[in-house]
Amino acid sequence: IGLADPLALTQAVAAYQGCHFIGMPECEVILAQCVVYFARAPKSIEVYRAYGNVKECLRTHTGPLPPVPLHLRNAPTRLMKNLGYGKGYKYNPMYKGPVEQDYLPEELKGTNFFKERET
């Protein structure tokens, strides 16, 4: 179901918890409701394909894997802060509009994992 209906995961977790708390045979109705919801929900494999593309990119990458950009790295120590870890990171909730910031390593800039990869 994936991104076609992001609430499907919430339904699954709610059904699991409902059955856990209520028990059989009463929770059969909860399970039936969940099954019908999933059967009627639109389906999407967009995330599945994108994640597969990421794994394929990493698997076929030649040489050392590209490093995580410095501004995305956690800086729990003074040394790491002095080395530039976390410097320039824009925390999205602090901005009203979209944030312009790169998140991919330099070698992967412009890569769109949501598009079909050419083999």
Secondary structure by P-SEA (a helix, b strand, c coil): ccccccaaaaaaaaaaaaaaacccccaaaaaaaaaaaaaabbbbaaaaaaaaaaaaaaaacccccccccccccccccaaaaaacccccccccccccccccccccccccccccccccccc
